[in-house]
Amino acid sequence: MAARYDLEGQLKKDIDAPVILFENVSKEYQQGTPALKNINIEIRKGEFVFIVGSSGSGKSTLIKLMLKEVKPTSGKIYVAGKQLSRLKRWNVSKYRRKLGVVFQDFRLLPDRTVFENVAFAQRVIETPTRKIQKDTPRMLALVGLSEKMKSYPKELSGGEQQRVALARALVNNPVILLADEPTGNLDPKNSWEIMRLLEEINRRGTTVVVVTHNREIVDEMQKRVITVRNGIIVSDQKGGYAYAKNQYSNI
Ligand code: ADP
């Protein structure tokens, strides 16, 4: 078989290696109770995974660990071919570009147009203008916002703002899309639109990880669901909230 190389030209030892791997990961913040206790997670390229659990269970800590915003107290984390503890400080921003991230509160630049919000993600990595002129409209078309390129965030509905955030997260072609409560501020119709887009993005090959409280969506979509409770994974299986709900109250 011909040797295979990843984007940085490194020989891929294992083409099927997990794109996210947590090995015996624990996290204790300086004050307070342990946030995660001996977590093991393996997510393969192209998967669509929900992470669910009540407030304070450790979901955001999982996302922050993946982004290398916080360090684990013990254990190893590999994301997109990198062991995060080995990543040098000056390589962290380059690493984070492999991940597209969307948040509950959209985090758009209020004084820039929709086009500029998406283009900005490309400008910071010095994408040539010609490529920006091509990629930004293409991403805005994917999320159905071709007509709104010149609008400002405050002129858009919540659902539209989240779609801009999605276009921005995707424009640099990330390996993984992390969505932290992406429908938390949206009504059911807009929530479904965002979830359908996430499904479409996943169909195109991006690994998608969604933290959510939205039981209805999780139950309906029948994807892999990782349930966290008090820093422990209490269930990891395809399906909805139902299994965990029956087994453990208060999730
Ligand atoms: P979730 O996202 O599921 O609501 P978090 O990961 O935010 O949960 O929190 C898990 C636990 O870690 C909670 O007990 C929370 O209070 C604690 N925690 C989170 N961030 C910090 C921090 N910066 N300092 C101290 N404790 C924290």
Residues whose N, C-alpha, C, O or C-beta is under 5 A from the ligand:
A	BS01	ADP	Y29 Q31 G32 T33 A35 S54 S55 G56 S57 G58 K59 S60 T61
